[in-house]
Amino acid sequence: MEEITVENVVVSITFKQKIPIEEIAKRFAEAEYEPEQFPGLIWKLENPKCSFLIFPSGRIICTGARKEEEVKKAVNFLIKKLREVMNVKDYDVQIENVVTSVQLNGEIDLNSLAYELENSEYEPEQFPGLIYRKEKPKCAILVFKSGKIVCTGIKNIEESKKELKNFLQFLKSSKHFRPFLKK
């Protein structure tokens, strides 16, 4: 069975207070704040490798982590640093999106797949992959001719992996997937 990889876990952190991003930018060299280019502060971490987008409104987005443990480590680091600059009160952390992917050893006929799958769109002049939108669970599955398949829009890692496994089973039992011959 092909390995399903977690590519990204996007998390929002919501504070019930304003965040002094100018003060954070002055205090921490790794925090980038250029308000004429972007309205928030960008703070990139090396371990775990992820980035925070921090807005003065009290909203923070964390992107780039690949495991829930990495998210927890990054959020704990950020909260600790914020406490050096402000009185951190109540905040809420929530997973907003999980992106998983798999690479099949074969080729996918996107034209015939688009014809069979309801709620799919394939316009290669605009985007090289087929976009399949599901209602339950609400997500998008991106399918590429090369055999790469991406699932996005689900807020739970295990559910995202499960949805990708289900799609793989459908695809492999269909006439749309042609595995490469082994040498």
LOVEXPA-258922 format. One record per residue (C-alpha): residue number from 1; x, y, z; residue in three letters. Coordinates in Angstrom, 2 decimals. Layout:
# residues N
i=NUM | xx=X | yy=Y | zz=Z | aa=ALA
...
END
This chain:
# residues 183
i=1 | xx=0.00 | yy=0.00 | zz=0.00 | aa=MET
i=2 | xx=1.24 | yy=3.46 | zz=-0.86 | aa=GLU
i=3 | xx=2.23 | yy=5.73 | zz=1.99 | aa=GLU
i=4 | xx=-0.11 | yy=8.60 | zz=2.76 | aa=ILE
i=5 | xx=1.84 | yy=11.66 | zz=3.88 | aa=THR
i=6 | xx=0.66 | yy=14.60 | zz=5.95 | aa=VAL
i=7 | xx=1.84 | yy=17.67 | zz=4.03 | aa=GLU
i=8 | xx=0.46 | yy=20.45 | zz=6.20 | aa=ASN
i=9 | xx=-1.62 | yy=21.06 | zz=9.32 | aa=VAL
i=10 | xx=-3.09 | yy=24.57 | zz=9.42 | aa=VAL
i=11 | xx=-4.11 | yy=25.83 | zz=12.85 | aa=VAL
i=12 | xx=-5.78 | yy=29.02 | zz=14.02 | aa=SER
i=13 | xx=-5.12 | yy=30.54 | zz=17.41 | aa=ILE
i=14 | xx=-7.68 | yy=33.10 | zz=18.50 | aa=THR
i=15 | xx=-7.04 | yy=35.51 | zz=21.34 | aa=PHE
i=16 | xx=-9.75 | yy=37.60 | zz=22.97 | aa=LYS
i=17 | xx=-7.34 | yy=40.53 | zz=23.03 | aa=GLN
i=18 | xx=-5.19 | yy=42.61 | zz=20.69 | aa=LYS
i=19 | xx=-1.64 | yy=41.49 | zz=19.92 | aa=ILE
i=20 | xx=1.10 | yy=44.17 | zz=19.94 | aa=PRO
i=21 | xx=2.84 | yy=43.05 | zz=16.75 | aa=ILE
i=22 | xx=5.10 | yy=46.13 | zz=16.54 | aa=GLU
i=23 | xx=6.43 | yy=45.32 | zz=20.01 | aa=GLU
i=24 | xx=6.96 | yy=41.67 | zz=19.04 | aa=ILE
i=25 | xx=8.83 | yy=42.73 | zz=15.87 | aa=ALA
i=26 | xx=11.14 | yy=45.00 | zz=17.91 | aa=LYS
i=27 | xx=11.83 | yy=42.35 | zz=20.54 | aa=ARG
i=28 | xx=12.40 | yy=39.25 | zz=18.40 | aa=PHE
i=29 | xx=14.76 | yy=39.37 | zz=15.40 | aa=ALA
i=30 | xx=13.21 | yy=36.31 | zz=13.76 | aa=GLU
i=31 | xx=9.80 | yy=38.06 | zz=13.57 | aa=ALA
i=32 | xx=9.30 | yy=39.93 | zz=10.28 | aa=GLU
i=33 | xx=6.90 | yy=42.86 | zz=10.12 | aa=TYR
i=34 | xx=6.57 | yy=44.96 | zz=6.97 | aa=GLU
i=35 | xx=3.08 | yy=46.50 | zz=7.14 | aa=PRO
i=36 | xx=3.37 | yy=48.08 | zz=3.69 | aa=GLU
i=37 | xx=3.66 | yy=44.56 | zz=2.20 | aa=GLN
i=38 | xx=1.52 | yy=42.45 | zz=4.55 | aa=PHE
i=39 | xx=-0.81 | yy=43.48 | zz=7.42 | aa=PRO
i=40 | xx=0.51 | yy=40.87 | zz=9.84 | aa=GLY
i=41 | xx=3.76 | yy=39.73 | zz=11.37 | aa=LEU
i=42 | xx=5.47 | yy=36.62 | zz=9.97 | aa=ILE
i=43 | xx=7.43 | yy=34.43 | zz=12.36 | aa=TRP
i=44 | xx=9.19 | yy=31.37 | zz=10.93 | aa=LYS
i=45 | xx=10.42 | yy=28.54 | zz=13.13 | aa=LEU
i=46 | xx=13.09 | yy=26.01 | zz=12.20 | aa=GLU
i=47 | xx=12.16 | yy=23.32 | zz=14.74 | aa=ASN
i=48 | xx=9.42 | yy=22.43 | zz=14.10 | aa=PRO
i=49 | xx=9.52 | yy=23.88 | zz=10.60 | aa=LYS
i=50 | xx=6.43 | yy=26.05 | zz=10.44 | aa=CYS
i=51 | xx=5.34 | yy=29.67 | zz=10.19 | aa=SER
i=52 | xx=3.01 | yy=31.92 | zz=12.15 | aa=PHE
i=53 | xx=1.01 | yy=34.76 | zz=10.65 | aa=LEU
i=54 | xx=0.19 | yy=37.05 | zz=13.57 | aa=ILE
i=55 | xx=-2.43 | yy=39.78 | zz=13.24 | aa=PHE
i=56 | xx=-3.06 | yy=42.66 | zz=15.66 | aa=PRO
i=57 | xx=-6.74 | yy=41.64 | zz=15.90 | aa=SER
i=58 | xx=-5.77 | yy=38.62 | zz=18.03 | aa=GLY
i=59 | xx=-5.83 | yy=36.03 | zz=15.25 | aa=ARG
i=60 | xx=-2.81 | yy=33.84 | zz=14.49 | aa=ILE
i=61 | xx=-2.45 | yy=31.22 | zz=11.75 | aa=ILE
i=62 | xx=0.16 | yy=28.47 | zz=12.04 | aa=CYS
i=63 | xx=1.05 | yy=26.59 | zz=8.87 | aa=THR
i=64 | xx=3.68 | yy=24.08 | zz=7.82 | aa=GLY
i=65 | xx=3.54 | yy=21.55 | zz=10.65 | aa=ALA
i=66 | xx=3.09 | yy=17.91 | zz=9.64 | aa=ARG
i=67 | xx=2.03 | yy=16.39 | zz=12.98 | aa=LYS
i=68 | xx=-0.17 | yy=17.44 | zz=15.87 | aa=GLU
i=69 | xx=2.85 | yy=17.16 | zz=18.18 | aa=GLU
i=70 | xx=4.70 | yy=19.71 | zz=16.02 | aa=GLU
i=71 | xx=1.70 | yy=22.06 | zz=16.23 | aa=VAL
i=72 | xx=1.62 | yy=21.77 | zz=20.04 | aa=LYS
i=73 | xx=5.36 | yy=22.38 | zz=20.30 | aa=LYS
i=74 | xx=5.17 | yy=25.44 | zz=18.01 | aa=ALA
i=75 | xx=2.12 | yy=26.92 | zz=19.78 | aa=VAL
i=76 | xx=3.72 | yy=26.41 | zz=23.21 | aa=ASN
i=77 | xx=6.88 | yy=28.16 | zz=21.98 | aa=PHE
i=78 | xx=4.88 | yy=31.09 | zz=20.61 | aa=LEU
i=79 | xx=2.76 | yy=31.51 | zz=23.76 | aa=ILE
i=80 | xx=5.92 | yy=31.49 | zz=25.87 | aa=LYS
i=81 | xx=7.44 | yy=34.23 | zz=23.68 | aa=LYS
i=82 | xx=4.22 | yy=36.27 | zz=23.65 | aa=LEU
i=83 | xx=4.17 | yy=36.21 | zz=27.46 | aa=ARG
i=84 | xx=7.45 | yy=38.14 | zz=27.37 | aa=GLU
i=85 | xx=5.67 | yy=40.99 | zz=25.57 | aa=VAL
i=86 | xx=2.05 | yy=40.87 | zz=26.76 | aa=MET
i=87 | xx=-0.28 | yy=39.53 | zz=29.41 | aa=ASN
i=88 | xx=-1.61 | yy=36.43 | zz=27.62 | aa=VAL
i=89 | xx=-5.20 | yy=35.76 | zz=28.62 | aa=LYS
i=90 | xx=-7.61 | yy=33.28 | zz=27.15 | aa=ASP
i=91 | xx=-6.98 | yy=31.80 | zz=23.69 | aa=TYR
i=92 | xx=-8.40 | yy=29.01 | zz=21.55 | aa=ASP
i=93 | xx=-6.41 | yy=26.66 | zz=19.29 | aa=VAL
i=94 | xx=-8.20 | yy=24.89 | zz=16.46 | aa=GLN
i=95 | xx=-7.14 | yy=22.80 | zz=13.46 | aa=ILE
i=96 | xx=-8.56 | yy=24.47 | zz=10.35 | aa=GLU
i=97 | xx=-7.23 | yy=22.25 | zz=7.58 | aa=ASN
i=98 | xx=-5.18 | yy=19.12 | zz=7.05 | aa=VAL
i=99 | xx=-3.50 | yy=18.38 | zz=3.71 | aa=VAL
i=100 | xx=-2.58 | yy=14.77 | zz=2.98 | aa=THR
i=101 | xx=-1.15 | yy=13.26 | zz=-0.19 | aa=SER
i=102 | xx=-0.14 | yy=10.03 | zz=-1.83 | aa=VAL
i=103 | xx=1.93 | yy=9.22 | zz=-4.91 | aa=GLN
i=104 | xx=0.72 | yy=6.26 | zz=-6.95 | aa=LEU
i=105 | xx=3.09 | yy=4.32 | zz=-9.17 | aa=ASN
i=106 | xx=1.02 | yy=4.79 | zz=-12.28 | aa=GLY
i=107 | xx=-0.93 | yy=7.17 | zz=-14.46 | aa=GLU
i=108 | xx=-4.49 | yy=8.44 | zz=-14.09 | aa=ILE
i=109 | xx=-6.81 | yy=9.17 | zz=-17.02 | aa=ASP
i=110 | xx=-8.28 | yy=12.46 | zz=-15.81 | aa=LEU
i=111 | xx=-10.65 | yy=12.90 | zz=-18.77 | aa=ASN
i=112 | xx=-12.51 | yy=9.63 | zz=-18.17 | aa=SER
i=113 | xx=-12.39 | yy=10.14 | zz=-14.38 | aa=LEU
i=114 | xx=-13.96 | yy=13.61 | zz=-14.71 | aa=ALA
i=115 | xx=-16.72 | yy=12.12 | zz=-16.84 | aa=TYR
i=116 | xx=-17.55 | yy=9.49 | zz=-14.19 | aa=GLU
i=117 | xx=-17.18 | yy=11.57 | zz=-10.99 | aa=LEU
i=118 | xx=-20.01 | yy=13.91 | zz=-10.12 | aa=GLU
i=119 | xx=-18.94 | yy=17.18 | zz=-8.47 | aa=ASN
i=120 | xx=-15.61 | yy=17.12 | zz=-10.26 | aa=SER
i=121 | xx=-14.04 | yy=19.64 | zz=-12.58 | aa=GLU
i=122 | xx=-11.16 | yy=19.19 | zz=-14.92 | aa=TYR
i=123 | xx=-10.03 | yy=22.11 | zz=-17.04 | aa=GLU
i=124 | xx=-6.36 | yy=21.48 | zz=-17.88 | aa=PRO
i=125 | xx=-5.99 | yy=24.93 | zz=-19.45 | aa=GLU
i=126 | xx=-6.66 | yy=26.47 | zz=-16.01 | aa=GLN
i=127 | xx=-5.30 | yy=23.85 | zz=-13.58 | aa=PHE
i=128 | xx=-3.37 | yy=20.63 | zz=-14.32 | aa=PRO
i=129 | xx=-5.39 | yy=18.47 | zz=-11.93 | aa=GLY
i=130 | xx=-8.92 | yy=17.23 | zz=-11.53 | aa=LEU
i=131 | xx=-10.74 | yy=18.76 | zz=-8.56 | aa=ILE
i=132 | xx=-13.26 | yy=16.46 | zz=-6.89 | aa=TYR
i=133 | xx=-15.42 | yy=18.13 | zz=-4.24 | aa=ARG
i=134 | xx=-17.12 | yy=15.94 | zz=-1.65 | aa=LYS
i=135 | xx=-19.92 | yy=16.97 | zz=0.68 | aa=GLU
i=136 | xx=-19.48 | yy=14.28 | zz=3.35 | aa=LYS
i=137 | xx=-16.94 | yy=14.81 | zz=4.65 | aa=PRO
i=138 | xx=-16.61 | yy=18.25 | zz=3.08 | aa=LYS
i=139 | xx=-13.25 | yy=18.22 | zz=1.30 | aa=CYS
i=140 | xx=-11.52 | yy=18.54 | zz=-2.04 | aa=ALA
i=141 | xx=-9.46 | yy=15.79 | zz=-3.62 | aa=ILE
i=142 | xx=-6.98 | yy=16.94 | zz=-6.26 | aa=LEU
i=143 | xx=-5.98 | yy=14.25 | zz=-8.74 | aa=VAL
i=144 | xx=-3.05 | yy=14.62 | zz=-11.13 | aa=PHE
i=145 | xx=-2.22 | yy=12.55 | zz=-14.21 | aa=LYS
i=146 | xx=1.19 | yy=11.70 | zz=-12.68 | aa=SER
i=147 | xx=-0.51 | yy=9.67 | zz=-9.92 | aa=GLY
i=148 | xx=-0.25 | yy=12.35 | zz=-7.23 | aa=LYS
i=149 | xx=-3.45 | yy=12.72 | zz=-5.18 | aa=ILE
i=150 | xx=-4.02 | yy=15.40 | zz=-2.52 | aa=VAL
i=151 | xx=-6.84 | yy=15.67 | zz=0.01 | aa=CYS
i=152 | xx=-7.57 | yy=19.04 | zz=1.62 | aa=THR
i=153 | xx=-10.30 | yy=20.63 | zz=3.69 | aa=GLY
i=154 | xx=-10.69 | yy=18.11 | zz=6.51 | aa=ILE
i=155 | xx=-9.86 | yy=19.24 | zz=10.05 | aa=LYS
i=156 | xx=-8.59 | yy=15.91 | zz=11.39 | aa=ASN
i=157 | xx=-5.45 | yy=14.01 | zz=10.34 | aa=ILE
i=158 | xx=-6.95 | yy=10.51 | zz=10.63 | aa=GLU
i=159 | xx=-10.13 | yy=11.50 | zz=8.77 | aa=GLU
i=160 | xx=-8.07 | yy=13.04 | zz=5.98 | aa=SER
i=161 | xx=-5.99 | yy=9.86 | zz=5.65 | aa=LYS
i=162 | xx=-9.16 | yy=7.73 | zz=5.71 | aa=LYS
i=163 | xx=-10.76 | yy=9.80 | zz=2.95 | aa=GLU
i=164 | xx=-7.65 | yy=9.46 | zz=0.80 | aa=LEU
i=165 | xx=-7.58 | yy=5.65 | zz=1.39 | aa=LYS
i=166 | xx=-11.25 | yy=5.41 | zz=0.34 | aa=ASN
i=167 | xx=-10.56 | yy=7.38 | zz=-2.83 | aa=PHE
i=168 | xx=-7.53 | yy=5.18 | zz=-3.60 | aa=LEU
i=169 | xx=-9.67 | yy=2.05 | zz=-3.31 | aa=GLN
i=170 | xx=-12.23 | yy=3.52 | zz=-5.71 | aa=PHE
i=171 | xx=-9.54 | yy=4.63 | zz=-8.15 | aa=LEU
i=172 | xx=-7.65 | yy=1.33 | zz=-8.16 | aa=LYS
i=173 | xx=-10.86 | yy=-0.61 | zz=-8.82 | aa=SER
i=174 | xx=-11.74 | yy=1.68 | zz=-11.74 | aa=SER
i=175 | xx=-10.53 | yy=1.80 | zz=-15.33 | aa=LYS
i=176 | xx=-9.01 | yy=5.27 | zz=-14.77 | aa=HIS
i=177 | xx=-5.75 | yy=4.14 | zz=-13.14 | aa=PHE
i=178 | xx=-2.99 | yy=2.41 | zz=-15.09 | aa=ARG
i=179 | xx=-0.11 | yy=1.16 | zz=-12.94 | aa=PRO
i=180 | xx=3.39 | yy=1.37 | zz=-14.37 | aa=PHE
i=181 | xx=4.82 | yy=-2.00 | zz=-15.30 | aa=LEU
i=182 | xx=7.62 | yy=-3.19 | zz=-13.02 | aa=LYS
i=183 | xx=10.95 | yy=-3.85 | zz=-14.73 | aa=LYS
END
